[in-house]
Amino acid sequence: MTTTTEVLRRAMPSLRRFWPGAASGFLSEASAVALLACSAWLIVRASEQPPVMYLSAAVVGVRAFALSRAAFRYTERLASHDAALRQLAVTRTDLVRRLIPLAPDGLTRTRRGSVLGALVDDVDELQNLPLRVVLPLVSSATVALGAVVLVGIVWWPAALTLLACLVVAAVVAVGWGWVAGSRAERSIAPLRARLADAVLDHLASLDVLAAYGADAHSAQRIAAADGALRRAVTRRAGAQAGSTAVVSVLAGAASVFAVLAAVPALGDGTITAPAFAVAVLVPMAVFEVFAAVPAAASSWRQVRAAAARIAEAVPDEAPAGIPLEVARDADAYARTDAALGAGLVLQGVAARWPGAAEDALHALDLTVAPGERILVVGSSGAGKTTAAHVLV
């Protein structure tokens, strides 16, 4: 987990776990479009008062699509969240495994709030990669393409207007979200880490701050960080609202253009009234599905920013002077524990701080039996803190 790309790759579930949720999501959204198309055809066709047997297939279709929409949405939620949360656990475990040999001295250049934010908030954000980025884009693209083909079968000029409105909506809505909200979205994660840092510093030094009368200043620092975070979240919400408004306007425009394109064909009998209803109303259902695209673009920017912060918070290599753990098999650990009695033994240990020219600890010998407690005393600079860091 050394680069942003590697973090993103590890956040995606395997194809074996991902495809059931993706397939269910596609079927649910396709059922929603088919439900509206079938309902529109049925209502208009029924107004012509044909024999009931001519409507039976459409009646069954409406019921089937209504039930399948809810059923497939339920299975999509189960399958996709199961895959995302399982992968989230793997990602967090990998991150902790990388942090263990580095903490605490290998993370001296990384603030505690950044590490905490990477381990909690940023890792949580990664679950949105499969749930709110990949899955909506795959489902929306395939369903929108299928709807264009369906409308094209009914009346191809209406399909062209639908396709044009979808392209314009994608460009304008995603572009607006990027222009109006990308800066706020990129700043949310650092601002959240800044707030966590301020809270941690305040709580860790509360007694000292109170003793010197500086607790009010520390509280102001927390309030300032919280205010900056709230303003960034508000700007992001405004950008998302603008993108949603663009999609809604173009959804109505697509239906209006479909009416204008299909009315001449209806007048000369090229298409029937039920087919006209399908060509006019299907765009509304398509844009309801397509509304997930701008949201997916926004989620992608936030996920990528979180992945970049995780890659930055965890160094590729330990700083010079930080020993790396040597992998040993279980038998080796068992033999060592048996020989030492599961105690702690240091013999002739020397240590220095990263970048220091001289050792801060010289020839330390220490034996601690299981359950035993020891007291380390010495003058300032004798190496007590260094010994504690060596033991950690």
N, C-alpha and C positions, 0 to 999 in steps of 0.2 A: 504494500500500500504506500507507494512512494510518489506517485504523480496523481494529478487530478483525474486523468483518464483511467488510471488503475483503480482509483477509488470508485469511480462511476461504474467500471466494469464489474467490480466485486459487489456493488449494490444491486445489480440485476439478478433476479432469480434465474435458475437454469430453465432452458426451454421446456423441459419435461414438466416443471412445476408451473411455468408461466402460461403455456398454451391453453389449459382448460379455462382459466379466467378470461383470456383474450377471446376465445371462441364463444364463451357465454356472453361476454359483453357485446360482441358483434351481433349475436342472435337476438339479444334483448333490444338493441337499438334498431335492428332490421325489423323486428316485430312491431316496434312503435311506428315506423314509417308505413309498414304494410297494413297496420290497423287503421291508420287514418285513410290510406288509399282505398282499402276495402269498405270502410264506413262511408266514405264520400260516394263511391260507386253505388253502394246499396241504397243510400237515402234517395239519391236522384233516380235510380232505376225503379225503386219502389213507388215513387211519385207518378210513374207512368202506368201503374197498376197492371203489371204483367201477371201471368199465372204464378202462383206461389212457388211452384217447382223451379222456376227460373231464378228465384232468389235464394234457394236453399243453400247452395254452395257458398254464396257470399255471407249468409247468416252464420254458417259454420266457421267460415274464415274469420269473421269478426270475433267470435267467441274464442277461437283457437289463438289468434294473435294477442288478444287481451290477456289470456291466461299465460301464454308463453312469455310475454313481455315481463310480467312480474316474476315468473319462475326462473327465467334465465338471468334476470337482474339479481335475484337472490343467490343463485349458484355462482354468478360472477363475483359478488361480494365475498362469498365464502372462499372461493378458490384463489382469487387475486390477493386478498388480505392474508390468507394462510401462507402463500408463497412469499409475499413481501415481508411479513413479520419473521418468518423463518430466516430469510436472508438478512434481515436487520440484526437478528441475534448473532449470526455468523460474523457480520461486519463489526459489530461492537466487540465481540470476543477477540477478533483479530487485532482491533485497535488496542484493547487492554493488554493483549499479549505483547504488542510492540512497546507499550508504555512501561511495562513492568521492569525490564532491564535498564531503562533510561531514568526512571524516577529514583530519587528526586534530583540528583545533580546533573543528569543529562538533559534536564528540561529547564535549566536556569535562564535560558534566553526566551522562554515561553511563559507568559503570565498565566497565573492560575485560572483566571477567568477564561482565557483562550482554551486551555486544556479542558476545563469543565464544559465550556460551550461545545468544543469538538466532540467530547465523549457523550454528551447528552443531546443538546439541541441540534447540532449539525448531523449527528448520526440519525436522529429521528427524522430529519428532513430528507435523508436519502431514501426513505421508504416511498416518498412521492415520485421517485423516478419511474418505477413500474406502475404505480397506481394512478398518478395524475399527469404523467407525461406520455409514456409509451403506450399504455392501454387506451387512453382516449384518442390519441392520434391514429392508432391502427384502426380502431372501431369507427371513428368518424370518417376517415378517408375512405374506407371500404364501403361503408353505408352510403355516403354521399355519392360515390361513383356509381353504386348500384341504383340509387334513386334517379340519377341523371339518365342512366340507361332505361329505367322504367318509364320516365316521362318521355324519353326519346321514342320509345315504342308507341306511346299514345300520340304524340305530336312533336316532331323534332325541333321546330322553332322554339317551343316552350322549353325544351331541354337545353337549348343553347342559351336562353336567357337565364335559366337556373344555374348553368355552369359559369356564366359570366358573373353573376351575383356572388356565387361561392368564391370565385377567385378574387374578386374585389374585396369581399368581406375578409378573406384570409390576409390579404396584403394590408388593408387599412387597419383592421382590428389588431393584428399582431404588430404592425408598425407603430400604431398609436401606443400600445402597451409598452413597446420598447423605448419610444421617445419619452413618454410621460412617466414611466414607472421603473425603468431599468436601473437608474441611479439609486432610487429608494430601495429597490429589491436587493441590490448589491450591498447597500449599507446596513441592512437590517441585521445580518449575522454579526458583523463587527460591533454594532451598537449593542446588540444583546450580550456579547462577550464583555463589552465595556461596563454594562450595568452589572453583570455577574461579578466582575472584578471589583467594582466599587462596593457592592454588598459584602463580598468576602473580606475585603480589607477592613470594612467598618466593623463587622462582627468579630474578626480575629483580633482587632486592636481596640475594642470598645472600652476596656478598662483604662488603657493609656490615654485614649482620646478624652474620656470623661475626666481623668485626673488633670489634664492640661487644658480643659475647656475647649477642645477642638472637635467635639462630637457634632456640634451644629454645622461646622464647615464640611465635615464628612457626610452629614445628611444632605447638605446642599449638593454635594457631588453626586450622590445617588439620585436626587431629584432631577438634576440636569441630565444625567444619563437616561433616566426614565422618560423625560420629556423629549429628548432627541429620538429615542426609539419609537415613542408614540407618534411623533410627527412623520417619521419614515413609514410607519405602518399605514397612517392615514393617506399619505401620498400614493402608496401602492394600491390601497383600496380605491382611490379616485381613478387611477389608471385602469384598474380592472373594471370599474363601473363604466368608464368611457368605452372600453372594448365591447362590453356587453351591449351598450346602447347602439354601437355601430352594427353589431350582428342583428339586433332587433329591427333596426331601420331597414337593413338590406333584406331581411326576411319578408317584411311587408312589400318592399320594392320587387322582390322576386315574384310574389304572387300577382302584383299589379301588372308586371311585364308579361307574366304567363297569360293573364286575361287578355291583354292587348294582342298577344301573338296568336291566341287560340280562338278569339271571337270570330274572325273571318272564316276560319275553318268550320266553326259551329254553324255559321250562317249559311254556308253553301253545302252543308251536310257531309263534309269530309270526315268530321269526328262527331260522335254522338254526345248527348248531354252528360251521361255518366262519365265518359272519357274526359270531357271538358272539366268536370268537377275534380277528377283525379289530377289532371295537369295543373289545376289552379291551387289545390289544397296540399298536395305533396310537398311543395317547397317549404311550407310552414313546419312540417314535421322534420324535414331535412335540416333546417336551420336550428331547430331545437337540439338536434344531435350535434350539429356543427359548432354550437356555442362552446363546446368543450375545448376547441382548438386554441383560442386566445388564452384561456385559463391554463392550458398545457404549456404554452410558450412562456407564460409568467412563472409557472412552477419549474420549468426547465432552467430559467435563469437563477432561481433561488437554489435549486438542487446543485447546479454547477458551482455557485458561490460557496455552498456548504462543503462540497467535495474539495474545493481549493483550500478552504480553511483547515480541513482535516489533514490534507497533505502538508500544509504549512506547519500545523501544530505538532506533528510527529516527525522528528528529523529522520532523514534517510539513514544516517550513521550516528553512532554515539560520539560526542565530542572527545577530543584527544584526552586520554587519561581516565576515561570511564571504562572499566573492564566489561567485556562482553561475557554473557553466560555461555558456558560450554555444555553442549547437549550431551547427556549421559543416559544410558538405558536404566530401566528400573532396577536391574540386578546390581548395578554399580552403586546406586543410591542405597539399596538395602545393605550391601556389604559395608559401606561407609557408616551408615547408622549403627550397624552392629558393632563395628570397631570403636566408635566414639560413644556408644551408649546413647545415641540420639541427642547428644549434648552439642556444645559449641566450643571449638578449639581454634585459636589463632596462634601461630608460631612465627615470630620474626617478621611481622607484617609491617610494611612501610607504605605510605600513601601521600599523595600531594594533590592539591587542587588543580583543576584544569588551567593551564597557562602559567602555573607557578614554577619558579626555578628551583626551589628546594622542597624537600619533603616536610609535610606538616606533622607526620607521624613516623616515628623511628622504632624499628625492632620491637613491635608490640607483641607480647605473649599474654594470652588470655584463655582461661578454661572455665566454662560455665556448665555445670551439670544440669540435667533436666529438673525444672522446678526451682533452681537456685536463683537468688537475686544478688546482684553486686552493685556497689556504689563506686563510681569513677570520680575521683577528685583530682584537682591540680590547679595551678595558677592559670591566669589568662594566657592563652596562646600555647598551652601545653599539648593541645590536640584532642581535647574532650569531644568537641563537635565533630572533628574529623573522624574520630573513632566511631561515633554514632552513625555517621554517614557510611562508613565502611561496612558496618554491621547491617545497615538497611540495604 
